[in-house]
Amino acid sequence: MLQTETVKSLIDKTVSCNGWFLFGVHSAQSSNKTAEFDSAMTEIVKYAKSKGCEFRTINEELRNRMPIYNNYEKY
């Protein structure tokens, strides 16, 4: 089961160093289709938003960062 306090701690560490994190779940798994899981995910998302985190899809963020990675290879 999702350990909300562990995830919140990781969010705090990431925010403290101005980093970013990738948060993914296997929502198609039957073990994740429970009211308890939904409640935990809601709690985590609200917590992250309260810390100023933004949510984007992987494709959105790669489009934003890809020019940086492409230029990095030049130097």
CHARMM internal coordinates of N, CA and C (Angstrom, degrees):
IC EDIT
DIST 1 N 1 CA 1.4590
DIST 1 CA 1 C 1.5152
ANGL 1 N 1 CA 1 C 109.89
DIST 1 C 2 N 1.2867
ANGL 1 CA 1 C 2 N 115.49
DIHE 1 N 1 CA 1 C 2 N 152.85
DIST 2 N 2 CA 1.4518
ANGL 1 C 2 N 2 CA 123.49
DIHE 1 CA 1 C 2 N 2 CA -179.42
DIST 2 CA 2 C 1.5282
ANGL 2 N 2 CA 2 C 110.45
DIHE 1 C 2 N 2 CA 2 C -63.90
DIST 2 C 3 N 1.3172
ANGL 2 CA 2 C 3 N 116.39
DIHE 2 N 2 CA 2 C 3 N 125.70
DIST 3 N 3 CA 1.4667
ANGL 2 C 3 N 3 CA 121.92
DIHE 2 CA 2 C 3 N 3 CA -179.96
DIST 3 CA 3 C 1.5305
ANGL 3 N 3 CA 3 C 108.47
DIHE 2 C 3 N 3 CA 3 C -95.54
DIST 3 C 4 N 1.3255
ANGL 3 CA 3 C 4 N 116.62
DIHE 3 N 3 CA 3 C 4 N 95.42
DIST 4 N 4 CA 1.4601
ANGL 3 C 4 N 4 CA 120.84
DIHE 3 CA 3 C 4 N 4 CA -173.19
DIST 4 CA 4 C 1.5260
ANGL 4 N 4 CA 4 C 112.75
DIHE 3 C 4 N 4 CA 4 C -61.44
DIST 4 C 5 N 1.3132
ANGL 4 CA 4 C 5 N 117.86
DIHE 4 N 4 CA 4 C 5 N -39.34
DIST 5 N 5 CA 1.4706
ANGL 4 C 5 N 5 CA 119.46
DIHE 4 CA 4 C 5 N 5 CA -178.43
DIST 5 CA 5 C 1.5282
ANGL 5 N 5 CA 5 C 111.38
DIHE 4 C 5 N 5 CA 5 C -66.08
DIST 5 C 6 N 1.3193
ANGL 5 CA 5 C 6 N 116.87
DIHE 5 N 5 CA 5 C 6 N -35.75
DIST 6 N 6 CA 1.4741
ANGL 5 C 6 N 6 CA 120.72
DIHE 5 CA 5 C 6 N 6 CA 177.37
DIST 6 CA 6 C 1.5215
ANGL 6 N 6 CA 6 C 109.91
DIHE 5 C 6 N 6 CA 6 C -65.31
DIST 6 C 7 N 1.3343
ANGL 6 CA 6 C 7 N 116.62
DIHE 6 N 6 CA 6 C 7 N -44.89
DIST 7 N 7 CA 1.4599
ANGL 6 C 7 N 7 CA 120.55
DIHE 6 CA 6 C 7 N 7 CA -179.83
DIST 7 CA 7 C 1.5234
ANGL 7 N 7 CA 7 C 110.27
DIHE 6 C 7 N 7 CA 7 C -65.36
DIST 7 C 8 N 1.3191
ANGL 7 CA 7 C 8 N 117.99
DIHE 7 N 7 CA 7 C 8 N -41.65
DIST 8 N 8 CA 1.4716
ANGL 7 C 8 N 8 CA 121.18
DIHE 7 CA 7 C 8 N 8 CA 177.98
DIST 8 CA 8 C 1.5239
ANGL 8 N 8 CA 8 C 110.84
DIHE 7 C 8 N 8 CA 8 C -60.70
DIST 8 C 9 N 1.3166
ANGL 8 CA 8 C 9 N 117.14
DIHE 8 N 8 CA 8 C 9 N -39.71
DIST 9 N 9 CA 1.4612
ANGL 8 C 9 N 9 CA 121.16
DIHE 8 CA 8 C 9 N 9 CA 178.17
DIST 9 CA 9 C 1.5267
ANGL 9 N 9 CA 9 C 110.86
DIHE 8 C 9 N 9 CA 9 C -63.39
DIST 9 C 10 N 1.3175
ANGL 9 CA 9 C 10 N 116.95
DIHE 9 N 9 CA 9 C 10 N -40.91
DIST 10 N 10 CA 1.4655
ANGL 9 C 10 N 10 CA 120.84
DIHE 9 CA 9 C 10 N 10 CA 177.55
DIST 10 CA 10 C 1.5196
ANGL 10 N 10 CA 10 C 111.38
DIHE 9 C 10 N 10 CA 10 C -66.56
DIST 10 C 11 N 1.3175
ANGL 10 CA 10 C 11 N 116.76
DIHE 10 N 10 CA 10 C 11 N -37.24
DIST 11 N 11 CA 1.4685
ANGL 10 C 11 N 11 CA 120.60
DIHE 10 CA 10 C 11 N 11 CA 175.87
DIST 11 CA 11 C 1.5282
ANGL 11 N 11 CA 11 C 109.54
DIHE 10 C 11 N 11 CA 11 C -62.45
DIST 11 C 12 N 1.3219
ANGL 11 CA 11 C 12 N 117.48
DIHE 11 N 11 CA 11 C 12 N -45.52
DIST 12 N 12 CA 1.4684
ANGL 11 C 12 N 12 CA 121.27
DIHE 11 CA 11 C 12 N 12 CA 179.16
DIST 12 CA 12 C 1.5275
ANGL 12 N 12 CA 12 C 111.26
DIHE 11 C 12 N 12 CA 12 C -59.35
DIST 12 C 13 N 1.3238
ANGL 12 CA 12 C 13 N 117.09
DIHE 12 N 12 CA 12 C 13 N -44.13
DIST 13 N 13 CA 1.4737
ANGL 12 C 13 N 13 CA 120.65
DIHE 12 CA 12 C 13 N 13 CA 179.50
DIST 13 CA 13 C 1.5141
ANGL 13 N 13 CA 13 C 111.08
DIHE 12 C 13 N 13 CA 13 C -63.36
DIST 13 C 14 N 1.3167
ANGL 13 CA 13 C 14 N 117.02
DIHE 13 N 13 CA 13 C 14 N -41.54
DIST 14 N 14 CA 1.4593
ANGL 13 C 14 N 14 CA 121.24
DIHE 13 CA 13 C 14 N 14 CA -179.58
DIST 14 CA 14 C 1.5204
ANGL 14 N 14 CA 14 C 110.85
DIHE 13 C 14 N 14 CA 14 C -65.82
DIST 14 C 15 N 1.3155
ANGL 14 CA 14 C 15 N 117.33
DIHE 14 N 14 CA 14 C 15 N -44.82
DIST 15 N 15 CA 1.4640
ANGL 14 C 15 N 15 CA 121.74
DIHE 14 CA 14 C 15 N 15 CA -179.94
DIST 15 CA 15 C 1.5275
ANGL 15 N 15 CA 15 C 110.30
DIHE 14 C 15 N 15 CA 15 C -63.41
DIST 15 C 16 N 1.3243
ANGL 15 CA 15 C 16 N 117.41
DIHE 15 N 15 CA 15 C 16 N -38.01
DIST 16 N 16 CA 1.4653
ANGL 15 C 16 N 16 CA 120.57
DIHE 15 CA 15 C 16 N 16 CA -177.02
DIST 16 CA 16 C 1.5249
ANGL 16 N 16 CA 16 C 112.75
DIHE 15 C 16 N 16 CA 16 C -66.09
DIST 16 C 17 N 1.3275
ANGL 16 CA 16 C 17 N 117.92
DIHE 16 N 16 CA 16 C 17 N -24.31
DIST 17 N 17 CA 1.4689
ANGL 16 C 17 N 17 CA 119.77
DIHE 16 CA 16 C 17 N 17 CA 179.58
DIST 17 CA 17 C 1.5277
ANGL 17 N 17 CA 17 C 111.44
DIHE 16 C 17 N 17 CA 17 C -111.00
DIST 17 C 18 N 1.3276
ANGL 17 CA 17 C 18 N 116.58
DIHE 17 N 17 CA 17 C 18 N 17.77
DIST 18 N 18 CA 1.4665
ANGL 17 C 18 N 18 CA 122.38
DIHE 17 CA 17 C 18 N 18 CA 178.34
DIST 18 CA 18 C 1.5191
ANGL 18 N 18 CA 18 C 112.57
DIHE 17 C 18 N 18 CA 18 C 54.37
DIST 18 C 19 N 1.3133
ANGL 18 CA 18 C 19 N 116.13
DIHE 18 N 18 CA 18 C 19 N 35.58
DIST 19 N 19 CA 1.4497
ANGL 18 C 19 N 19 CA 120.59
DIHE 18 CA 18 C 19 N 19 CA 179.68
DIST 19 CA 19 C 1.5105
ANGL 19 N 19 CA 19 C 112.03
DIHE 18 C 19 N 19 CA 19 C -92.44
DIST 19 C 20 N 1.2991
ANGL 19 CA 19 C 20 N 113.87
DIHE 19 N 19 CA 19 C 20 N -172.44
DIST 20 N 20 CA 1.4575
ANGL 19 C 20 N 20 CA 119.26
DIHE 19 CA 19 C 20 N 20 CA 174.29
DIST 20 CA 20 C 1.5117
ANGL 20 N 20 CA 20 C 107.54
DIHE 19 C 20 N 20 CA 20 C -136.61
DIST 20 C 21 N 1.2877
ANGL 20 CA 20 C 21 N 115.48
DIHE 20 N 20 CA 20 C 21 N 157.66
DIST 21 N 21 CA 1.4533
ANGL 20 C 21 N 21 CA 119.42
DIHE 20 CA 20 C 21 N 21 CA -177.32
DIST 21 CA 21 C 1.5174
ANGL 21 N 21 CA 21 C 110.08
DIHE 20 C 21 N 21 CA 21 C -137.96
DIST 21 C 22 N 1.2874
ANGL 21 CA 21 C 22 N 114.04
DIHE 21 N 21 CA 21 C 22 N 156.50
DIST 22 N 22 CA 1.4559
ANGL 21 C 22 N 22 CA 122.05
DIHE 21 CA 21 C 22 N 22 CA 176.80
DIST 22 CA 22 C 1.5180
ANGL 22 N 22 CA 22 C 106.96
DIHE 21 C 22 N 22 CA 22 C -106.19
DIST 22 C 23 N 1.2983
ANGL 22 CA 22 C 23 N 115.20
DIHE 22 N 22 CA 22 C 23 N 122.86
DIST 23 N 23 CA 1.4560
ANGL 22 C 23 N 23 CA 120.63
DIHE 22 CA 22 C 23 N 23 CA -177.89
DIST 23 CA 23 C 1.5148
ANGL 23 N 23 CA 23 C 107.62
DIHE 22 C 23 N 23 CA 23 C -117.97
DIST 23 C 24 N 1.2970
ANGL 23 CA 23 C 24 N 115.75
DIHE 23 N 23 CA 23 C 24 N 117.41
DIST 24 N 24 CA 1.4567
ANGL 23 C 24 N 24 CA 119.28
DIHE 23 CA 23 C 24 N 24 CA -179.72
DIST 24 CA 24 C 1.5142
ANGL 24 N 24 CA 24 C 111.38
DIHE 23 C 24 N 24 CA 24 C -133.86
DIST 24 C 25 N 1.2849
ANGL 24 CA 24 C 25 N 115.26
DIHE 24 N 24 CA 24 C 25 N 151.14
DIST 25 N 25 CA 1.4597
ANGL 24 C 25 N 25 CA 121.37
DIHE 24 CA 24 C 25 N 25 CA 176.18
DIST 25 CA 25 C 1.5275
ANGL 25 N 25 CA 25 C 108.08
DIHE 24 C 25 N 25 CA 25 C -134.71
DIST 25 C 26 N 1.2843
ANGL 25 CA 25 C 26 N 114.44
DIHE 25 N 25 CA 25 C 26 N 158.53
DIST 26 N 26 CA 1.4646
ANGL 25 C 26 N 26 CA 120.72
DIHE 25 CA 25 C 26 N 26 CA 175.89
DIST 26 CA 26 C 1.5215
ANGL 26 N 26 CA 26 C 107.20
DIHE 25 C 26 N 26 CA 26 C -98.48
DIST 26 C 27 N 1.3065
ANGL 26 CA 26 C 27 N 115.46
DIHE 26 N 26 CA 26 C 27 N 76.23
DIST 27 N 27 CA 1.4618
ANGL 26 C 27 N 27 CA 120.54
DIHE 26 CA 26 C 27 N 27 CA -172.87
DIST 27 CA 27 C 1.5198
ANGL 27 N 27 CA 27 C 112.75
DIHE 26 C 27 N 27 CA 27 C -67.30
DIST 27 C 28 N 1.3221
ANGL 27 CA 27 C 28 N 117.38
DIHE 27 N 27 CA 27 C 28 N -16.41
DIST 28 N 28 CA 1.4591
ANGL 27 C 28 N 28 CA 119.29
DIHE 27 CA 27 C 28 N 28 CA 179.95
DIST 28 CA 28 C 1.5316
ANGL 28 N 28 CA 28 C 112.25
DIHE 27 C 28 N 28 CA 28 C -79.99
DIST 28 C 29 N 1.3347
ANGL 28 CA 28 C 29 N 116.50
DIHE 28 N 28 CA 28 C 29 N -13.82
DIST 29 N 29 CA 1.4607
ANGL 28 C 29 N 29 CA 119.03
DIHE 28 CA 28 C 29 N 29 CA 179.52
DIST 29 CA 29 C 1.5212
ANGL 29 N 29 CA 29 C 109.63
DIHE 28 C 29 N 29 CA 29 C -69.70
DIST 29 C 30 N 1.3124
ANGL 29 CA 29 C 30 N 116.13
DIHE 29 N 29 CA 29 C 30 N 137.71
DIST 30 N 30 CA 1.4608
ANGL 29 C 30 N 30 CA 120.04
DIHE 29 CA 29 C 30 N 30 CA -177.92
DIST 30 CA 30 C 1.5226
ANGL 30 N 30 CA 30 C 112.08
DIHE 29 C 30 N 30 CA 30 C -62.24
DIST 30 C 31 N 1.3393
ANGL 30 CA 30 C 31 N 117.95
DIHE 30 N 30 CA 30 C 31 N -27.31
DIST 31 N 31 CA 1.4668
ANGL 30 C 31 N 31 CA 120.34
DIHE 30 CA 30 C 31 N 31 CA 179.55
DIST 31 CA 31 C 1.5270
ANGL 31 N 31 CA 31 C 111.92
DIHE 30 C 31 N 31 CA 31 C -68.78
DIST 31 C 32 N 1.3296
ANGL 31 CA 31 C 32 N 117.14
DIHE 31 N 31 CA 31 C 32 N -17.83
DIST 32 N 32 CA 1.4629
ANGL 31 C 32 N 32 CA 121.35
DIHE 31 CA 31 C 32 N 32 CA 179.37
DIST 32 CA 32 C 1.5260
ANGL 32 N 32 CA 32 C 112.81
DIHE 31 C 32 N 32 CA 32 C -95.48
DIST 32 C 33 N 1.2970
ANGL 32 CA 32 C 33 N 117.70
DIHE 32 N 32 CA 32 C 33 N 2.37
DIST 33 N 33 CA 1.4636
ANGL 32 C 33 N 33 CA 120.77
DIHE 32 CA 32 C 33 N 33 CA -178.69
DIST 33 CA 33 C 1.5244
ANGL 33 N 33 CA 33 C 109.67
DIHE 32 C 33 N 33 CA 33 C -100.50
DIST 33 C 34 N 1.3384
ANGL 33 CA 33 C 34 N 114.23
DIHE 33 N 33 CA 33 C 34 N 62.12
DIST 34 N 34 CA 1.4590
ANGL 33 C 34 N 34 CA 120.15
DIHE 33 CA 33 C 34 N 34 CA -179.68
DIST 34 CA 34 C 1.5232
ANGL 34 N 34 CA 34 C 109.23
DIHE 33 C 34 N 34 CA 34 C -132.51
DIST 34 C 35 N 1.3057
ANGL 34 CA 34 C 35 N 115.78
DIHE 34 N 34 CA 34 C 35 N 158.86
DIST 35 N 35 CA 1.4642
ANGL 34 C 35 N 35 CA 120.74
DIHE 34 CA 34 C 35 N 35 CA 177.20
DIST 35 CA 35 C 1.5294
ANGL 35 N 35 CA 35 C 110.35
DIHE 34 C 35 N 35 CA 35 C -64.69
DIST 35 C 36 N 1.3301
ANGL 35 CA 35 C 36 N 116.66
DIHE 35 N 35 CA 35 C 36 N -34.64
DIST 36 N 36 CA 1.4684
ANGL 35 C 36 N 36 CA 120.97
DIHE 35 CA 35 C 36 N 36 CA 179.56
DIST 36 CA 36 C 1.5298
ANGL 36 N 36 CA 36 C 110.95
DIHE 35 C 36 N 36 CA 36 C -64.43
DIST 36 C 37 N 1.3286
ANGL 36 CA 36 C 37 N 116.62
DIHE 36 N 36 CA 36 C 37 N -43.34
DIST 37 N 37 CA 1.4646
ANGL 36 C 37 N 37 CA 120.73
DIHE 36 CA 36 C 37 N 37 CA 178.30
DIST 37 CA 37 C 1.5272
ANGL 37 N 37 CA 37 C 110.45
DIHE 36 C 37 N 37 CA 37 C -64.62
DIST 37 C 38 N 1.3300
ANGL 37 CA 37 C 38 N 116.77
DIHE 37 N 37 CA 37 C 38 N -45.77
DIST 38 N 38 CA 1.4647
ANGL 37 C 38 N 38 CA 120.57
DIHE 37 CA 37 C 38 N 38 CA 178.68
DIST 38 CA 38 C 1.5228
ANGL 38 N 38 CA 38 C 111.19
DIHE 37 C 38 N 38 CA 38 C -58.60
DIST 38 C 39 N 1.3140
ANGL 38 CA 38 C 39 N 117.12
DIHE 38 N 38 CA 38 C 39 N -41.76
DIST 39 N 39 CA 1.4615
ANGL 38 C 39 N 39 CA 121.72
DIHE 38 CA 38 C 39 N 39 CA 179.11
DIST 39 CA 39 C 1.5247
ANGL 39 N 39 CA 39 C 110.90
DIHE 38 C 39 N 39 CA 39 C -64.24
DIST 39 C 40 N 1.3266
ANGL 39 CA 39 C 40 N 116.59
DIHE 39 N 39 CA 39 C 40 N -43.53
DIST 40 N 40 CA 1.4681
ANGL 39 C 40 N 40 CA 120.77
DIHE 39 CA 39 C 40 N 40 CA 179.45
DIST 40 CA 40 C 1.5225
ANGL 40 N 40 CA 40 C 110.91
DIHE 39 C 40 N 40 CA 40 C -63.99
DIST 40 C 41 N 1.3313
ANGL 40 CA 40 C 41 N 117.40
DIHE 40 N 40 CA 40 C 41 N -42.07
DIST 41 N 41 CA 1.4698
ANGL 40 C 41 N 41 CA 120.38
DIHE 40 CA 40 C 41 N 41 CA 179.26
DIST 41 CA 41 C 1.5267
ANGL 41 N 41 CA 41 C 110.69
DIHE 40 C 41 N 41 CA 41 C -64.61
DIST 41 C 42 N 1.3130
ANGL 41 CA 41 C 42 N 116.75
DIHE 41 N 41 CA 41 C 42 N -41.59
DIST 42 N 42 CA 1.4668
ANGL 41 C 42 N 42 CA 120.46
DIHE 41 CA 41 C 42 N 42 CA 178.04
DIST 42 CA 42 C 1.5217
ANGL 42 N 42 CA 42 C 110.56
DIHE 41 C 42 N 42 CA 42 C -60.92
DIST 42 C 43 N 1.3163
ANGL 42 CA 42 C 43 N 116.66
DIHE 42 N 42 CA 42 C 43 N -43.96
DIST 43 N 43 CA 1.4666
ANGL 42 C 43 N 43 CA 121.46
DIHE 42 CA 42 C 43 N 43 CA 178.88
DIST 43 CA 43 C 1.5294
ANGL 43 N 43 CA 43 C 111.08
DIHE 42 C 43 N 43 CA 43 C -61.35
DIST 43 C 44 N 1.3147
ANGL 43 CA 43 C 44 N 117.35
DIHE 43 N 43 CA 43 C 44 N -43.81
DIST 44 N 44 CA 1.4702
ANGL 43 C 44 N 44 CA 121.64
DIHE 43 CA 43 C 44 N 44 CA -178.41
DIST 44 CA 44 C 1.5240
ANGL 44 N 44 CA 44 C 111.15
DIHE 43 C 44 N 44 CA 44 C -66.98
DIST 44 C 45 N 1.3246
ANGL 44 CA 44 C 45 N 117.11
DIHE 44 N 44 CA 44 C 45 N -43.93
DIST 45 N 45 CA 1.4635
ANGL 44 C 45 N 45 CA 120.29
DIHE 44 CA 44 C 45 N 45 CA 179.95
DIST 45 CA 45 C 1.5235
ANGL 45 N 45 CA 45 C 110.30
DIHE 44 C 45 N 45 CA 45 C -63.66
DIST 45 C 46 N 1.3126
ANGL 45 CA 45 C 46 N 117.63
DIHE 45 N 45 CA 45 C 46 N -44.37
DIST 46 N 46 CA 1.4742
ANGL 45 C 46 N 46 CA 120.37
DIHE 45 CA 45 C 46 N 46 CA 177.78
DIST 46 CA 46 C 1.5254
ANGL 46 N 46 CA 46 C 110.81
DIHE 45 C 46 N 46 CA 46 C -61.65
DIST 46 C 47 N 1.3268
ANGL 46 CA 46 C 47 N 116.92
DIHE 46 N 46 CA 46 C 47 N -40.45
DIST 47 N 47 CA 1.4619
ANGL 46 C 47 N 47 CA 121.04
DIHE 46 CA 46 C 47 N 47 CA 179.53
DIST 47 CA 47 C 1.5318
ANGL 47 N 47 CA 47 C 110.07
DIHE 46 C 47 N 47 CA 47 C -63.55
DIST 47 C 48 N 1.3180
ANGL 47 CA 47 C 48 N 116.30
DIHE 47 N 47 CA 47 C 48 N -47.35
DIST 48 N 48 CA 1.4674
ANGL 47 C 48 N 48 CA 119.96
DIHE 47 CA 47 C 48 N 48 CA -179.48
DIST 48 CA 48 C 1.5278
ANGL 48 N 48 CA 48 C 111.09
DIHE 47 C 48 N 48 CA 48 C -61.16
DIST 48 C 49 N 1.3182
ANGL 48 CA 48 C 49 N 116.65
DIHE 48 N 48 CA 48 C 49 N -43.21
DIST 49 N 49 CA 1.4687
ANGL 48 C 49 N 49 CA 119.97
DIHE 48 CA 48 C 49 N 49 CA 178.39
DIST 49 CA 49 C 1.5257
ANGL 49 N 49 CA 49 C 111.18
DIHE 48 C 49 N 49 CA 49 C -63.14
DIST 49 C 50 N 1.3443
ANGL 49 CA 49 C 50 N 116.84
DIHE 49 N 49 CA 49 C 50 N -36.99
DIST 50 N 50 CA 1.4668
ANGL 49 C 50 N 50 CA 120.02
DIHE 49 CA 49 C 50 N 50 CA 179.55
DIST 50 CA 50 C 1.5216
ANGL 50 N 50 CA 50 C 111.36
DIHE 49 C 50 N 50 CA 50 C -66.45
DIST 50 C 51 N 1.3294
ANGL 50 CA 50 C 51 N 117.18
DIHE 50 N 50 CA 50 C 51 N -22.05
DIST 51 N 51 CA 1.4644
ANGL 50 C 51 N 51 CA 122.30
DIHE 50 CA 50 C 51 N 51 CA 178.00
DIST 51 CA 51 C 1.5246
ANGL 51 N 51 CA 51 C 112.04
DIHE 50 C 51 N 51 CA 51 C -91.51
DIST 51 C 52 N 1.3290
ANGL 51 CA 51 C 52 N 116.48
DIHE 51 N 51 CA 51 C 52 N 2.79
DIST 52 N 52 CA 1.4584
ANGL 51 C 52 N 52 CA 120.80
DIHE 51 CA 51 C 52 N 52 CA 177.29
DIST 52 CA 52 C 1.5195
ANGL 52 N 52 CA 52 C 114.43
DIHE 51 C 52 N 52 CA 52 C 91.50
DIST 52 C 53 N 1.3045
ANGL 52 CA 52 C 53 N 117.99
DIHE 52 N 52 CA 52 C 53 N 10.09
DIST 53 N 53 CA 1.4656
ANGL 52 C 53 N 53 CA 121.02
DIHE 52 CA 52 C 53 N 53 CA 179.62
DIST 53 CA 53 C 1.5215
ANGL 53 N 53 CA 53 C 110.18
DIHE 52 C 53 N 53 CA 53 C -72.74
DIST 53 C 54 N 1.3146
ANGL 53 CA 53 C 54 N 115.04
DIHE 53 N 53 CA 53 C 54 N 146.75
DIST 54 N 54 CA 1.4526
ANGL 53 C 54 N 54 CA 122.30
DIHE 53 CA 53 C 54 N 54 CA 175.37
DIST 54 CA 54 C 1.5179
ANGL 54 N 54 CA 54 C 108.01
DIHE 53 C 54 N 54 CA 54 C -110.59
DIST 54 C 55 N 1.3048
ANGL 54 CA 54 C 55 N 116.46
DIHE 54 N 54 CA 54 C 55 N 151.01
DIST 55 N 55 CA 1.4517
ANGL 54 C 55 N 55 CA 121.25
DIHE 54 CA 54 C 55 N 55 CA 179.56
DIST 55 CA 55 C 1.5173
ANGL 55 N 55 CA 55 C 109.56
DIHE 54 C 55 N 55 CA 55 C -113.76
DIST 55 C 56 N 1.3227
ANGL 55 CA 55 C 56 N 115.14
DIHE 55 N 55 CA 55 C 56 N 131.01
DIST 56 N 56 CA 1.4592
ANGL 55 C 56 N 56 CA 121.96
DIHE 55 CA 55 C 56 N 56 CA 177.23
DIST 56 CA 56 C 1.5176
ANGL 56 N 56 CA 56 C 108.76
DIHE 55 C 56 N 56 CA 56 C -138.99
DIST 56 C 57 N 1.3099
ANGL 56 CA 56 C 57 N 115.85
DIHE 56 N 56 CA 56 C 57 N 158.67
DIST 57 N 57 CA 1.4540
ANGL 56 C 57 N 57 CA 118.79
DIHE 56 CA 56 C 57 N 57 CA 173.80
DIST 57 CA 57 C 1.5244
ANGL 57 N 57 CA 57 C 108.12
DIHE 56 C 57 N 57 CA 57 C -77.28
DIST 57 C 58 N 1.2978
ANGL 57 CA 57 C 58 N 116.43
DIHE 57 N 57 CA 57 C 58 N 163.76
DIST 58 N 58 CA 1.4676
ANGL 57 C 58 N 58 CA 120.41
DIHE 57 CA 57 C 58 N 58 CA 177.94
DIST 58 CA 58 C 1.5257
ANGL 58 N 58 CA 58 C 109.53
DIHE 57 C 58 N 58 CA 58 C -59.92
DIST 58 C 59 N 1.3175
ANGL 58 CA 58 C 59 N 117.67
DIHE 58 N 58 CA 58 C 59 N -43.58
DIST 59 N 59 CA 1.4659
ANGL 58 C 59 N 59 CA 120.73
DIHE 58 CA 58 C 59 N 59 CA -179.69
DIST 59 CA 59 C 1.5195
ANGL 59 N 59 CA 59 C 112.42
DIHE 58 C 59 N 59 CA 59 C -61.35
DIST 59 C 60 N 1.3250
ANGL 59 CA 59 C 60 N 117.66
DIHE 59 N 59 CA 59 C 60 N -41.75
DIST 60 N 60 CA 1.4686
ANGL 59 C 60 N 60 CA 120.55
DIHE 59 CA 59 C 60 N 60 CA 178.70
DIST 60 CA 60 C 1.5277
ANGL 60 N 60 CA 60 C 110.70
DIHE 59 C 60 N 60 CA 60 C -60.31
DIST 60 C 61 N 1.3051
ANGL 60 CA 60 C 61 N 116.80
DIHE 60 N 60 CA 60 C 61 N -46.39
DIST 61 N 61 CA 1.4624
ANGL 60 C 61 N 61 CA 119.79
DIHE 60 CA 60 C 61 N 61 CA -176.34
DIST 61 CA 61 C 1.5255
ANGL 61 N 61 CA 61 C 111.94
DIHE 60 C 61 N 61 CA 61 C -71.24
DIST 61 C 62 N 1.3086
ANGL 61 CA 61 C 62 N 117.54
DIHE 61 N 61 CA 61 C 62 N -36.81
DIST 62 N 62 CA 1.4684
ANGL 61 C 62 N 62 CA 119.51
DIHE 61 CA 61 C 62 N 62 CA 176.75
DIST 62 CA 62 C 1.5186
ANGL 62 N 62 CA 62 C 110.92
DIHE 61 C 62 N 62 CA 62 C -64.33
DIST 62 C 63 N 1.3279
ANGL 62 CA 62 C 63 N 117.75
DIHE 62 N 62 CA 62 C 63 N -39.66
DIST 63 N 63 CA 1.4715
ANGL 62 C 63 N 63 CA 119.74
DIHE 62 CA 62 C 63 N 63 CA 176.72
DIST 63 CA 63 C 1.5212
ANGL 63 N 63 CA 63 C 110.60
DIHE 62 C 63 N 63 CA 63 C -61.39
DIST 63 C 64 N 1.3360
ANGL 63 CA 63 C 64 N 117.85
DIHE 63 N 63 CA 63 C 64 N -37.56
DIST 64 N 64 CA 1.4653
ANGL 63 C 64 N 64 CA 121.04
DIHE 63 CA 63 C 64 N 64 CA 179.48
DIST 64 CA 64 C 1.5197
ANGL 64 N 64 CA 64 C 111.98
DIHE 63 C 64 N 64 CA 64 C -70.57
DIST 64 C 65 N 1.3201
ANGL 64 CA 64 C 65 N 117.42
DIHE 64 N 64 CA 64 C 65 N -38.28
DIST 65 N 65 CA 1.4569
ANGL 64 C 65 N 65 CA 121.45
DIHE 64 CA 64 C 65 N 65 CA -172.47
DIST 65 CA 65 C 1.5269
ANGL 65 N 65 CA 65 C 114.91
DIHE 64 C 65 N 65 CA 65 C -96.68
DIST 65 C 66 N 1.3008
ANGL 65 CA 65 C 66 N 118.75
DIHE 65 N 65 CA 65 C 66 N -17.33
DIST 66 N 66 CA 1.4597
ANGL 65 C 66 N 66 CA 120.73
DIHE 65 CA 65 C 66 N 66 CA -175.47
DIST 66 CA 66 C 1.5319
ANGL 66 N 66 CA 66 C 113.19
DIHE 65 C 66 N 66 CA 66 C -56.94
DIST 66 C 67 N 1.3374
ANGL 66 CA 66 C 67 N 119.75
DIHE 66 N 66 CA 66 C 67 N -41.64
DIST 67 N 67 CA 1.4678
ANGL 66 C 67 N 67 CA 118.14
DIHE 66 CA 66 C 67 N 67 CA 177.31
DIST 67 CA 67 C 1.5343
ANGL 67 N 67 CA 67 C 112.46
DIHE 66 C 67 N 67 CA 67 C -58.75
DIST 67 C 68 N 1.3076
ANGL 67 CA 67 C 68 N 117.20
DIHE 67 N 67 CA 67 C 68 N -34.88
DIST 68 N 68 CA 1.4689
ANGL 67 C 68 N 68 CA 120.64
DIHE 67 CA 67 C 68 N 68 CA 178.27
DIST 68 CA 68 C 1.5206
ANGL 68 N 68 CA 68 C 109.27
DIHE 67 C 68 N 68 CA 68 C -64.39
DIST 68 C 69 N 1.3299
ANGL 68 CA 68 C 69 N 116.90
DIHE 68 N 68 CA 68 C 69 N -47.23
DIST 69 N 69 CA 1.4626
ANGL 68 C 69 N 69 CA 120.33
DIHE 68 CA 68 C 69 N 69 CA -179.37
DIST 69 CA 69 C 1.5197
ANGL 69 N 69 CA 69 C 111.56
DIHE 68 C 69 N 69 CA 69 C -65.13
DIST 69 C 70 N 1.3264
ANGL 69 CA 69 C 70 N 117.59
DIHE 69 N 69 CA 69 C 70 N -39.44
DIST 70 N 70 CA 1.4649
ANGL 69 C 70 N 70 CA 120.84
DIHE 69 CA 69 C 70 N 70 CA 179.49
DIST 70 CA 70 C 1.5229
ANGL 70 N 70 CA 70 C 110.71
DIHE 69 C 70 N 70 CA 70 C -64.05
DIST 70 C 71 N 1.3352
ANGL 70 CA 70 C 71 N 118.05
DIHE 70 N 70 CA 70 C 71 N -42.02
DIST 71 N 71 CA 1.4612
ANGL 70 C 71 N 71 CA 121.13
DIHE 70 CA 70 C 71 N 71 CA 178.95
DIST 71 CA 71 C 1.5182
ANGL 71 N 71 CA 71 C 111.80
DIHE 70 C 71 N 71 CA 71 C -71.18
DIST 71 C 72 N 1.3056
ANGL 71 CA 71 C 72 N 117.43
DIHE 71 N 71 CA 71 C 72 N -32.53
DIST 72 N 72 CA 1.4694
ANGL 71 C 72 N 72 CA 121.36
DIHE 71 CA 71 C 72 N 72 CA 179.42
DIST 72 CA 72 C 1.5207
ANGL 72 N 72 CA 72 C 110.82
DIHE 71 C 72 N 72 CA 72 C -57.82
DIST 72 C 73 N 1.3110
ANGL 72 CA 72 C 73 N 116.86
DIHE 72 N 72 CA 72 C 73 N -37.48
DIST 73 N 73 CA 1.4619
ANGL 72 C 73 N 73 CA 121.07
DIHE 72 CA 72 C 73 N 73 CA -178.84
DIST 73 CA 73 C 1.5343
ANGL 73 N 73 CA 73 C 112.21
DIHE 72 C 73 N 73 CA 73 C -65.58
DIST 73 C 74 N 1.3298
ANGL 73 CA 73 C 74 N 117.67
DIHE 73 N 73 CA 73 C 74 N -20.24
DIST 74 N 74 CA 1.4620
ANGL 73 C 74 N 74 CA 121.12
DIHE 73 CA 73 C 74 N 74 CA -178.92
DIST 74 CA 74 C 1.5169
ANGL 74 N 74 CA 74 C 113.06
DIHE 73 C 74 N 74 CA 74 C -76.28
DIST 74 C 75 N 1.3350
ANGL 74 CA 74 C 75 N 116.78
DIHE 74 N 74 CA 74 C 75 N -20.56
DIST 75 N 75 CA 1.4712
ANGL 74 C 75 N 75 CA 119.71
DIHE 74 CA 74 C 75 N 75 CA -172.29
DIST 75 CA 75 C 1.4967
ANGL 75 N 75 CA 75 C 112.56
DIHE 74 C 75 N 75 CA 75 C -110.74
END
COOR INIT
IC SEED 1 N 1 CA 1 C
IC BUILD
